[in-house]
Every structure is written in C-alpha cells, then in structure tokens.
C-alpha cells in the first residue's frame, strides 16, 4: 500500500484510497465517480472484489505484476504543481451520496511540514499506524515518520479491532507515537485497564476526529508521555488546529481546547453576517489558507455552498464553512462546542 501511494505521488498524480472492507457498491461508486483510470491492488484483493476491474481500467497488481514492474526504467520523481490534486477522499454526503474532496499537493505538503513542527519525530521514533486508508488522517501516520527518518509500523485491521491485541502490539514494537480517535483510545483504556499501562507510558498520543471528552483526556494524560489534541475537517487537509495538552489545559468537566491554527491557516469565528465575534462568544468556525481543498469532485454547486469568498482575506481567497461552533478564549486558543446544526434560537435564546 505504502509503495503504491509513494509511487503515485512521486509521479505527480493523485490517489483515491479504497478500503477493501467498504461495501462493494460504495467502492464501485467511488471508482466510477472519480473516473480513476488505474487500479493499484494485489491479486488477493482483486479476487475478492473482481467487479472493480473493468475493461476500460488498467489494473496493476503489486504482487503478481512485480516482475513486470521491476523491468520498468527508473525515472526521477516529478515535481508536482502544488495546485494539482494529491488525493481524493470521499466523505459521507448529507443527501446520502458520498462526495469526493480534492486535496492538493501544496496543501498536503503544508500540513506535513506543520505536523513535523507540532509532533517532532527523530530517527529513534516508531509510529504505529492504526487508521484505515479510507480515512484522511492515515496520511499523517504513513508520511510523517518517513519524512523525519522515523519508522512507521502498519497495524493489521484485526489488531486494531482487538484492544488487547493492540496493547500487545504497542508493547512489542516499542511504539513511541500513535494517532487514534477518542473512541479507539477509550476502547484501548477501557478494555485493557492497567495491563496496557507500561506500553502507554512511552507514547506520544495524538487524538482527533471526534470531540475529546474531559474524562478521557485526563486518563490519557496520566498514562501517556504526551497528549496532543487535533481538529480539522477533510476539506481543509486533515488537521487545521493543534494543541499539546498539559495538565494546566485540562480542567475537570471542561472540554479540552483544540488549540491554534497550523501553518498558513486562518481560523475565523463568525456570526450570521460573517463578522468576527469577540473572544468568549460562540460563533461558527470558518477556515482559510493553504490547507483548503480545491473543492468537491464534480460537485460545483456544493463546492460553491461550502467554500465561500473570504471577506477577511486577500481578494479572490476562499474560506471553508465547517458547520462547527467554536469560540476564542482570551488567550487565543480555540474551543470546539459542537455542531451549528444542533442548535436553535428561540426568542433570542440559544438552545442546544
């Protein structure tokens, strides 16, 4: 998998990650909707999902076609145009139809550079990758260690789905970094208890993709080496805000903050008129900067609805409407407060 991804990027192309455990209908839809002319896979997966191979799509099997691949001439990597797509990730659509988010090479490079500063790795680090390729946060796990000269260890799906097995894998590999959703971290702590404690003590823990509950943050901070909270939608390239959580940031009963924007990213907390609200006042979160995706593949109307003109930036720039509620603290740190569409107003009062 990793060889295939790196080959596509070095060729200046864009990849569409397909999780073989997704329903066949969804995989077929994504291939057709994206118009992908090449399918890179292995023979075992092709046998499992034969209908994905069509006469008008070139199929490369990394195992069975290895002798043919080895005979290809070596070529230098192509320096891609930073505006060109690096990958397309399909997210669930509100109408039930998945939508493909086009993320550029420039946005991915900016993200990885920013994460290299926020999560500094050395050649001694070992990152355990646990995220399915179909979820955009897998890009951090696969590329960040390689850029730092660190080691990436890809965990199997069976391991990730078994908390006891995952704890053993962390210990056996000597992993020093792991990224997971709060749900997975909760499963790891809840099902292993103190048995996983020795393995977790050496971990820098990255968490995101869902709101981080206060109690879970406290538990992770006590057990791990470091805890970093991350926030960001797929449309703004994986993570757009980051916060290292020390004990001073963790107050009982209060949701941990999501931090400050990463490199070349602007975060606005705006009212209904797209005007900034004061610190400590709740508004809708908009994101702008280099991390913005090009938009939704073949969905111009939806792109125009969610990627809107940025009235606070340079002429011609855009911002992404996240649909999330947030507020700036007085110290310049962002707090996530849930979804905007879970809230109504009655006689001027906000009701969650």
KEZAFI-608966 format. One record per atom (N, C-alpha, C): residue in three letters; x, y, z. Coordinates in steps of 0.001 Angstrom, whole numbers, plus 500000, padded with zeros to 6 digits. Example, Ala and Ser with C-alpha at 12.3 -4.5 7.8 and 13.67 -1.06 7.14 Angstrom:
# residues 2
ALA513190494310507800
ALA512300495500507800
ALA513200496700507800
SER512850497750507080
SER513670498940507140
SER512900500030507870
# end
This chain:
# residues 352
UNK500831498795500000
UNK500000500000500000
UNK500861501248500000
UNK501832501291500893
UNK502657502489501014
UNK503502502697499760
UNK504016501610499191
UNK504768501708497936
UNK503892502311496844
UNK502653501849496754
UNK501744502371495746
UNK501469503852495933
UNK501231504279497183
UNK500953505685497457
UNK502149506571497090
UNK503329506159497502
UNK504515506963497221
UNK504787507025495723
UNK504544505912495018
UNK504744505908493569
UNK503833506891492868
UNK502577506935493289
UNK501615507854492675
UNK502034509300492930
UNK502396509626494171
UNK502778510992494500
UNK504057511410493774
UNK505023510497493693
UNK506276510836493003
UNK506068511009491504
UNK505021510391490976
UNK504700510569489566
UNK503901511835489322
UNK503583512569490405
UNK502816513795490263
UNK501329513573490154
UNK500881512362490459
UNK499467512032490319
UNK498681512216491595
UNK497435511781491532
UNK496530511835492684
UNK495977510438492924
UNK495833510073494182
UNK495303508749494501
UNK493932508832495150
UNK493180507775494969
UNK491865507601495572
UNK491947506361496455
UNK492033506534497786
UNK492186505360498650
UNK490893504555498743
UNK491015503243498597
UNK489867502337498647
UNK490082501322499758
UNK489283501393500784
UNK489337500409501868
UNK488604499163501398
UNK489291498025501248
UNK488636496818500718
UNK487518496290501604
UNK487421496798502828
UNK486343496363503712
UNK485084497219503575
UNK485149498261502746
UNK483949499039502466
UNK482982498183501641
UNK481701498485501672
UNK480756497776500791
UNK481162497901499330
UNK480970496819498576
UNK481379496827497169
UNK480707497953496394
UNK479451498217496695
UNK478730499255495966
UNK479373500618496170
UNK479855500883497401
UNK480496502171497673
UNK481825502271496924
UNK482610501197496925
UNK483885501210496217
UNK483667501421494723
UNK482681500718494162
UNK482399500862492736
UNK481949502285492421
UNK481128502862493296
UNK480677504240493089
UNK481857505206493089
UNK482769505062494057
UNK483898505985494148
UNK484788505884492917
UNK485066504658492466
UNK485894504485491271
UNK485256505136490055
UNK483952504926489907
UNK483245505463488747
UNK483116506980488845
UNK482756507478490017
UNK482556508913490196
UNK483853509685489994
UNK484954509108490467
UNK486251509781490338
UNK486854509613488949
UNK486352508651488186
UNK486904508406486861
UNK488328507898486917
UNK488657507100487934
UNK490035506612488096
UNK490384505633486972
UNK491410505925486174
UNK491749505054485036
UNK492646503880485404
UNK493235503915486593
UNK494158502860487015
UNK493749502371488391
UNK493784501066488595
UNK493518500461489894
UNK494774499737490348
UNK495364500169491457
UNK496551499521492015
UNK496096498684493200
UNK496414497397493164
UNK495880496483494164
UNK496806495284494297
UNK496317494213494887
UNK497021492930494944
UNK496083491858494418
UNK496635490708494071
UNK495817489655493477
UNK494731489179494435
UNK495050489064495721
UNK494059488571496684
UNK492859489515496762
UNK493130490829496753
UNK492028491787496814
UNK491242491804495513
UNK491935491605494387
UNK491247491571493107
UNK490323490358493012
UNK490765489246493589
UNK489907488062493628
UNK488680488302494504
UNK488870489097495561
UNK487779489384496492
UNK486766490364495891
UNK487280491289495084
UNK486427492335494512
UNK486621492401492993
UNK486314491325492286
UNK486627491271490846
UNK485886492302490010
UNK484701492739490473
UNK483914493661489653
UNK484539495057489568
UNK485570495329490403
UNK486228496626490332
UNK487145496738489117
UNK487521495587488564
UNK488365495582487369
UNK487462495583486139
UNK487472496683485401
UNK486642496804484205
UNK487544496919482979
UNK487004496654481785
UNK487842496685480566
UNK488516498026480314
UNK487896499124480759
UNK488482500446480493
UNK489349500952481639
UNK489678500080482585
UNK490518500488483716
UNK491751499602483779
UNK492930500208483761
UNK494176499444483822
UNK494413498973485259
UNK494685497697485439
UNK494886497125486770
UNK496355496766486953
UNK496932497243488046
UNK498307496896488424
UNK498244496123489738
UNK498758494888489723
UNK498806494066490937
UNK500228494124491477
UNK500398494716492642
UNK501748494940493154
UNK502485493647493434
UNK501763492550493663
UNK502432491272493906
UNK502582490475492611
UNK501503490155491945
UNK501566489311490751
UNK502301489988489596
UNK502251491304489528
UNK502919492035488436
UNK504310492527488831
UNK504830492064489954
UNK506130492550490432
UNK507250492392489398
UNK507353491243488682
UNK508433491130487676
UNK508313492184486572
UNK507098492458486120
UNK506898493480485096
UNK507238494858485623
UNK506842495128486848
UNK507147496431487459
UNK508654496618487590
UNK509343495549487972
UNK510796495644488177
UNK511536495953486876
UNK510949495612485739
UNK511620495853484455
UNK511393497270483942
UNK510565498046484627
UNK510329499417484180
UNK511573500263484425
UNK511843501222483541
UNK513022502077483748
UNK512848502975484963
UNK513940503215485653
UNK513911504128486803
UNK513812505558486284
UNK512915506317486869
UNK512755507713486471
UNK512787508586487711
UNK513210509823487521
UNK513273510761488635
UNK511851511201489004
UNK511614511443490295
UNK510296511938490692
UNK509963513247489982
UNK508698513428489677
UNK508224514657489059
UNK507838515638490159
UNK508298516866490028
UNK507891517898490991
UNK506475518332490637
UNK505498517967491437
UNK504107518253491055
UNK503775519725491216
UNK502816520165490444
UNK502258521501490628
UNK501524521499491967
UNK501858522403492889
UNK501204522388494204
UNK499691522574494139
UNK499186523054493005
UNK497737523254492865
UNK497021521995492408
UNK497781521000491978
UNK497173519778491463
UNK496775518849492611
UNK495741518037492418
UNK495307517134493500
UNK496376516101493854
UNK496503515832495152
UNK497353514745495645
UNK496509513526495960
UNK495294513753496445
UNK494387512639496705
UNK492954513127496703
UNK492050512186496558
UNK490609512441496669
UNK490073511527497757
UNK489473512106498772
UNK488876511348499879
UNK487361511530499834
UNK486644510426499868
UNK485187510507499870
UNK484661510536501296
UNK483817511526501542
UNK483163511643502844
UNK481676511410502654
UNK480995511105503728
UNK479557510867503648
UNK478837512156503289
UNK477913512057502373
UNK477150513231501975
UNK475878513358502787
UNK475444514591502994
UNK474220514809503769
UNK473001514267503033
UNK473102514135501706
UNK471991513593500935
UNK472135512089500736
UNK473158511491501322
UNK473383510069501163
UNK474361509735500062
UNK474656510684499202
UNK475612510465498115
UNK476995510914498567
UNK477983510018498607
UNK479327510438499038
UNK479883511513498117
UNK480727512366498693
UNK481331513445497904
UNK482844513362498035
UNK483531513517496902
UNK484981513411496872
UNK485652514743497098
UNK486492514824498130
UNK487212516054498464
UNK488580516008497792
UNK488895517016496977
UNK490173517067496263
UNK491188517888497053
UNK492200517221497595
UNK493251517878498376
UNK494505517973497513
UNK495131519133497495
UNK496249519383496592
UNK497592518962497190
UNK498571518852496305
UNK499936518562496749
UNK500442519664497682
UNK500134520917497357
UNK500586522021498207
UNK499974521971499590
UNK498687521645499657
UNK498017521560500953
UNK498586520419501783
UNK498843519272501160
UNK499409518132501877
UNK500815518451502370
UNK501626519105501538
UNK502983519463501949
UNK502966520437503119
UNK502076521420503055
UNK501965522384504150
UNK501570521678505440
UNK500609520774505341
UNK500145520034506514
UNK501285519224507138
UNK502024518484506314
UNK503070517631506859
UNK504205518462507461
UNK504495519602506855
UNK505502520480507445
UNK505068521006508807
UNK503800521399508905
UNK503282521901510173
UNK503263520819511236
UNK502871519606510848
UNK502835518499511811
UNK504239518095512249
UNK505214518265511361
UNK506588517970511742
UNK507064518871512861
UNK506527520091512902
UNK506868521010513990
UNK506053520707515246
UNK504769520388515064
UNK503892520135516207
UNK504177518794516872
UNK504596517817516068
UNK504906516471516580
UNK506312516120516115
UNK507332516704516719
UNK508704516473516240
UNK509133515026516446
UNK509521514379515353
UNK509964512990515396
UNK511454512925515070
UNK512109511903515578
UNK513508511644515258
UNK513626510239514679
UNK514818509890514267
UNK515040508555513705
UNK514829507458514738
UNK514739507818516005
UNK514510506829517058
UNK513030506523517265
UNK512156507339516690
UNK510723507168516917
UNK510145506049516063
UNK509081505439516595
UNK508348504388515901
UNK506862504707516028
UNK506239505033514879
UNK504820505380514886
UNK503998504169514456
UNK503044503810515290
UNK502155502688514976
UNK500937503233514241
UNK500800502867512963
UNK499698503346512124
UNK498504502409512286
UNK497373502968512722
UNK496194502151513030
UNK494962502559512223
UNK495086503579511373
UNK493920504145510701
UNK493749503556509307
UNK492515503224508956
UNK492229502758507609
UNK492621503796506569
UNK493060503324505421
UNK493483504222504346
UNK492342505094503847
UNK491091504674504088
UNK489957505445503632
UNK489656506672504469
UNK490357506855505568
UNK490166507999506474
UNK491384508895506295
UNK491183510178506031
UNK492295511031505610
UNK493408511153506636
UNK493111510932507923
UNK494170511100508925
UNK495259510034508795
UNK495001508990507982
UNK496036507984507742
UNK497263508607507091
UNK497094509711506354
UNK498230510345505678
UNK499293510783506675
UNK498876511273507843
UNK499856511657508862
UNK500659510439509302
UNK499980509340509537
UNK500641508149510063
UNK501620507544509059
UNK501290507628507775
UNK502120506984506763
UNK503292507844506312
UNK503080509172506214
UNK504112510020505621
UNK504994510740506645
UNK504414511171507763
UNK505191511971508703
UNK506424511239509233
UNK506319509958509633
UNK507531509270510101
UNK508605509174509011
UNK508197508918507767
UNK509172508758506696
UNK509908510069506422
UNK509184511189506496
UNK509824512485506278
UNK510835512812507370
UNK510626512257508557
UNK511530512524509685
UNK512607511444509835
UNK512609510448508957
UNK513560509357509110
UNK513195508402510227
UNK511951508477510686
UNK511469507573511737
UNK510884506316511094
UNK510366505429511929
UNK509840504141511463
UNK508318504161511543
UNK507661503670510503
UNK506210503509510529
UNK505900502011510551
UNK505036501622511465
UNK504629500225511615
UNK503124500175511327
UNK502732499444510299
UNK501331499389509907
UNK500651498235510631
UNK499698498557511485
UNK498967497528512225
UNK497879496936511346
UNK497615495648511523
UNK496559494993510756
UNK495194495399511305
UNK494175495234510471
UNK492817495559510900
UNK492408494705512095
UNK492761493424512086
UNK492395492544513197
UNK493003493042514508
UNK494234493527514429
UNK494888494043515629
UNK494177495274516162
UNK493837496202515258
UNK493214497454515675
UNK491841497210516299
UNK491144496186515843
UNK489798495912516338
UNK489778495121517639
UNK490950494723518121
UNK491066493956519368
UNK491954494758520322
UNK491349495361521339
UNK492097496244522238
UNK493267495527522891
UNK493068494276523299
UNK494158493520523937
UNK495306493315522952
UNK494960492946521709
UNK495992492735520697
UNK496709494034520369
UNK495969495146520351
UNK496594496433520057
UNK497557496830521161
UNK497182496602522424
UNK498086496903523534
UNK499362496073523432
UNK499198494799523068
UNK500390493944522910
UNK501266494421521765
UNK500624494902520696
UNK501383495378519534
UNK502170496644519889
UNK501566497526520645
UNK502273498739521091
UNK503518498348521879
UNK503352497392522783
UNK504471496966523621
UNK505535496249522801
UNK505113495352521910
UNK506068494529521161
UNK506897495354520183
UNK506296496379519607
UNK507011497183518615
UNK507803498320519237
UNK507578498592520517
UNK508228499734521141
UNK507753501047520553
UNK506484501094520142
UNK505932502301519528
UNK506060503494520472
UNK506416504645519892
UNK506549505866520684
UNK505488506906520327
UNK504775506688519215
UNK503739507622518774
UNK502566506815518231
UNK501342507248518562
UNK500150506647517967
UNK499062507702517864
UNK498384507696516735
UNK497253508599516496
UNK495977507764516447
UNK494931508226517116
UNK493668507487517117
UNK492528508428517462
UNK491334508014517122
UNK490150508764517519
UNK489918508561519017
UNK489191509466519673
UNK488844509244521075
UNK488139507911521309
UNK487326507470520350
UNK486639506191520502
UNK487628505044520630
UNK488659505048519777
UNK489654503968519844
UNK490473504068521126
UNK490851505283521519
UNK491596505437522777
UNK490756504945523961
UNK489458505262523949
UNK488590504820525036
UNK488505503309525087
UNK488421502679523917
UNK488388501224523852
UNK489676500628524397
UNK490790501233524034
UNK492086500717524488
UNK492210500799526000
UNK491786501916526574
UNK491871502068528029
UNK490829501215528743
UNK489611501214528213
UNK488517500545528906
UNK488622499040528910
UNK489178498467527831
UNK489213497014527719
UNK490520496402528196
UNK491538497223528386
UNK492825496680528834
UNK493173497104530257
UNK492609498212530710
UNK492877498671532068
UNK494356498922532299
UNK494816498561533473
UNK496215498802533838
UNK497178497875533106
UNK496652496838532423
UNK497536495913531716
UNK498307496618530604
UNK497686497646530009
UNK498340498369528915
UNK499213499509529403
UNK499235499751530706
UNK499911500926531239
UNK501387501013530856
UNK502175499941530990
UNK503592500052530625
UNK503798500454529173
UNK502976499923528269
UNK503135500251526854
UNK502756501695526571
UNK501754502208527269
UNK501274503557527009
UNK502195504632527557
UNK502976504305528560
UNK503831505313529204
UNK504862505909528258
UNK505199505174527197
UNK506213505662526262
UNK505601506392525066
UNK504267506500525043
UNK503583507006523861
UNK503346508511523889
UNK503612509154522756
UNK503014510440522452
UNK501687510133521787
UNK500600510581522403
UNK499260510235521948
UNK498653511394521161
UNK498238511118519941
UNK497544512094519120
UNK496076511680519049
UNK495187512633519230
UNK493769512303519206
UNK492993513366518446
UNK492033512907517632
UNK491218513824516855
UNK490153513064516100
UNK489376513765515309
UNK488312513149514536
UNK486969513174515224
UNK486982513372516529
UNK485776513492517345
UNK486118514431518503
UNK485098514931519160
UNK485339515736520354
UNK485980514870521432
UNK486981515407522104
UNK487699514682523149
UNK487031514934524502
UNK486420513914525097
UNK485782514117526408
UNK486813514454527475
UNK486397515257528442
UNK487292515705529503
UNK487867514532530287
UNK487008513563530632
UNK487464512433531441
UNK488503511594530699
UNK488281511401529386
UNK489236510625528600
UNK490567511362528483
UNK490505512675528282
UNK491737513459528203
UNK492549513330529482
UNK491887513396530618
UNK492577513253531905
UNK493231511879532006
UNK492492510833531593
UNK493020509473531694
UNK494216509270530769
UNK494139509801529551
UNK495253509662528617
UNK496476510430529112
UNK496244511613529626
UNK497369512434530098
UNK498097511762531255
UNK497362511066532100
UNK498006510373533225
UNK498842509188532755
UNK498409508538531672
UNK499043507285531264
UNK500141507457530225
UNK500016508460529347
UNK500956508601528252
UNK502091509557528537
UNK502989509643527560
UNK504119510567527680
UNK503670511992527355
UNK502944512143526234
UNK502411513436525826
UNK501032513212525225
UNK500202514247525233
UNK498872514183524650
UNK498668515421523781
UNK498306515196522517
UNK498106516291521567
UNK496713516164520974
UNK495917517213521129
UNK494556517240520598
UNK494576517911519228
UNK493851517321518282
UNK493869517794516903
UNK492448518014516407
UNK492293519008515531
UNK490972519306514978
UNK491114519664513501
UNK490176519195512699
UNK490147519622511312
UNK489228518764510463
UNK488532519367509517
UNK487723518608508564
UNK488550518167507362
UNK488070517158506669
UNK488746516661505466
UNK488959517789504460
UNK488014518713504378
UNK488057519776503380
UNK489179520789503596
UNK489827520762504752
UNK490948521680504984
UNK492239520913505278
UNK492325519701504755
UNK493518518853504810
UNK493828518370506227
UNK493049517421506650
UNK493303516580507815
UNK493156517350509119
UNK494231517979509605
UNK494167518741510856
UNK494477520204510574
UNK493654521094511143
UNK493843522524510941
UNK494216523255512220
UNK494028522591513366
UNK494382523199514654
UNK494990522115515537
UNK495901522538516398
UNK496627521576517231
UNK496844522172518609
UNK496834521294519622
UNK497040521747520997
UNK497689520643521809
UNK498898520891522303
UNK499509519982523270
UNK498841520215524616
UNK498323519146525192
UNK497526519274526417
UNK498370518914527641
UNK498800519928528345
UNK499416519717529644
UNK498342519711530713
UNK498723519442531916
UNK497734519365532986
UNK497018520704533194
UNK497706521797532882
UNK497086523103533085
UNK495944523365532104
UNK495934522656530940
UNK494846522825529982
UNK493653521916530271
UNK493794521013531227
UNK492743520034531485
UNK492040520357532791
UNK490845520878532667
UNK490044521206533833
UNK488887520215533932
UNK488636519667535100
UNK487557518688535243
UNK486228519218534716
UNK485590518411533878
UNK484281518772533354
UNK484296519721532178
UNK485473520215531767
UNK485564521133530646
UNK486202520437529453
UNK485618520629528277
UNK486167520031527067
UNK487560520607526782
UNK488534519781526476
UNK489877520290526179
UNK489849521187524941
UNK490655522221524901
UNK490678523104523731
UNK491291522409522521
UNK490968522925521322
UNK491544522363520094
UNK492748523170519627
UNK493056524266520315
UNK494330524925520105
UNK494324526063519117
UNK495437526173518398
UNK495639527273517449
UNK495819526712516043
UNK495543527534515022
UNK495697527078513640
UNK497142526689513327
UNK497298525720512431
UNK498629525298511994
UNK499161526313510977
UNK500347526027510436
UNK500978526911509458
UNK499988527352508373
UNK500104528607507979
UNK499393529123506803
UNK497896528845506836
UNK497340528846508044
UNK495911528588508224
UNK495297529717509056
UNK494156530186508616
UNK493432531216509351
UNK492110530637509843
UNK491793530900511090
UNK490535530437511675
UNK489710531656512058
UNK488468531662511609
UNK487555532747511936
UNK486376532183512722
UNK485986532865513777
UNK484741532551514478
UNK483794533698514158
UNK482757533396513354
UNK481937534445512757
UNK480470534318513168
UNK479785535449513082
UNK478347535444513324
UNK477612535189512009
UNK476289535314512021
UNK475492535015510837
UNK475784535976509692
UNK476302537149510000
UNK476659538115508975
UNK478100538015508528
UNK478777536919508924
UNK480184536660508590
UNK481127537693509194
UNK480721538269510320
UNK481581539191511050
UNK482175538477512259
UNK483444538770512597
UNK484072538127513757
UNK483355538459515056
UNK483234537468515923
UNK482638537705517238
UNK483769537887518249
UNK483509538549519360
UNK484561538756520361
UNK484991537448521022
UNK486117537494521695
UNK486587536350522479
UNK485528535954523495
UNK485436534656523728
UNK484479534057524667
UNK483047534034524144
UNK482820534527522919
UNK481487534493522316
UNK481448533379521279
UNK480360532612521270
UNK480232531472520370
UNK479848531934518970
UNK480473531361517972
UNK480134531617516574
UNK480416530373515749
UNK480239530498514441
UNK480536529370513550
UNK481982529475513070
UNK482645528334513029
UNK484061528298512683
UNK484239528181511171
UNK485030529087510610
UNK485422529059509203
UNK486944528939509146
UNK487444528221508150
UNK488876528017507995
UNK489325528476506616
UNK490509529088506551
UNK491056529589505294
UNK492558529340505281
UNK493151529487504095
UNK494596529326503989
UNK494995528239503016
UNK496267527819503108
UNK496818526862502155
UNK496198525475502252
UNK495567525171503382
UNK495033523825503572
UNK493719523577502865
UNK493081524604502313
UNK491780524401501689
UNK491872523470500485
UNK490942522535500432
UNK490854521658499275
UNK490416522462498053
UNK490614521868496870
UNK490125522529495655
UNK488603522541495622
UNK488008521612496326
UNK486556521525496352
UNK486115520080496251
UNK484839519879495927
UNK484277518545495774
UNK484308518150494303
UNK484812516966494037
UNK484954516491492670
UNK483587516386491998
UNK483448517068490878
UNK482225517019490064
UNK480992517516490821
UNK481205518340491853
UNK480063518861492630
UNK480232520384492771
UNK480103521087491662
UNK480373522526491656
UNK479429523287492582
UNK478151522924492570
UNK477186523658493390
UNK477481523482494874
UNK477801522252495273
UNK478124522005496679
UNK479425522689497065
UNK480398522707496148
UNK481657523405496406
UNK481404524888496662
UNK480560525492495826
UNK480261526923495993
UNK479520527201497291
UNK478753526220497770
UNK477990526406499006
UNK478872526349500240
UNK479886525483500222
UNK480715525284501418
UNK482024526070501377
UNK482573526294500181
UNK483804527067500032
UNK483402528456499535
UNK483351529401500444
UNK482793530717500129
UNK483905531773500112
UNK483595532917499536
UNK484564534016499478
UNK484952534446500888
UNK486241534722501055
UNK486762535130502362
UNK486770536657502444
UNK485813537250503162
UNK485767538710503240
UNK486872539301504101
UNK487600538454504807
UNK488640538929505716
UNK490050538662505177
UNK490125538043503990
UNK491411537742503394
UNK491662538579502158
UNK492690538215501403
UNK493001538926500171
UNK491913538670499135
UNK491753539574498183
UNK490733539383497139
UNK490953538048496407
UNK489868537338496185
UNK489946536069495478
UNK490180534860496357
UNK490432535055497660
UNK490657533916498547
UNK489325533376499056
UNK489369532127499495
UNK488161531447499956
UNK488315531014501409
UNK487189530678502013
UNK487198530063503340
UNK486174528930503335
UNK486385527967504222
UNK485505526803504289
UNK484599526913505498
UNK483312526727505273
UNK482334526769506362
UNK482275525382506999
UNK482763525261508225
UNK482861523949508858
UNK481529523441509392
UNK480609524350509716
UNK479382523926510370
UNK479556523637511844
UNK480748523927512373
UNK481034523693513792
UNK480950524996514571
UNK480539524880515813
UNK480519526017516716
UNK481825526065517501
UNK482320527268517702
UNK483589527425518425
UNK483600528794519082
UNK484622529014519903
UNK484856530349520449
UNK486348530484520737
UNK486822531706520635
UNK488189532019521012
UNK488240532263522513
UNK489183531640523187
UNK489429532024524574
UNK490234533321524590
UNK490292533938525727
UNK491010535206525832
UNK492508535048525587
UNK493023533810525710
UNK494450533570525462
UNK494745533173524022
UNK493739533290523123
UNK493970532999521714
UNK493885531538521345
UNK493264530746522175
UNK493100529314521922
UNK491642529036521567
UNK491430528124520624
UNK490086527776520168
UNK489477526670521013
UNK488184526775521254
UNK487410525713521887
UNK486323525253520929
UNK486169523955520782
UNK485115523374519943
UNK483878523139520805
UNK482718523541520280
UNK481499523497521083
UNK480357522738520408
UNK480672521918519427
UNK479636521102518803
UNK479245521615517428
UNK478145521082516916
UNK477686521406515577
UNK476735522591515573
UNK476837523410514542
UNK475925524545514406
UNK474506524077514132
UNK474370522939513446
UNK473034522494513084
UNK472355521709514206
UNK472972521636515369
UNK472320521028516537
UNK471751522106517446
UNK471766523322516954
UNK471373524444517795
UNK470222525223517148
UNK469275525678517987
UNK468199526543517501
UNK468157527782518372
UNK467493528806517862
UNK467281530027518646
UNK465782530215518869
UNK465412530466520094
UNK464013530704520445
UNK463950532003521235
UNK463321533015520635
UNK463222534329521287
UNK464597534869521701
UNK465573534633520817
UNK466893535167521072
UNK467776534309521958
UNK467205533241522514
UNK467993532375523383
UNK468550531191522583
UNK469812530882522846
UNK470434529718522225
UNK470005528466522983
UNK469537527467522257
UNK469124526198522866
UNK469838525068522157
UNK470608524287522898
UNK471307523130522338
UNK470380521908522362
# end
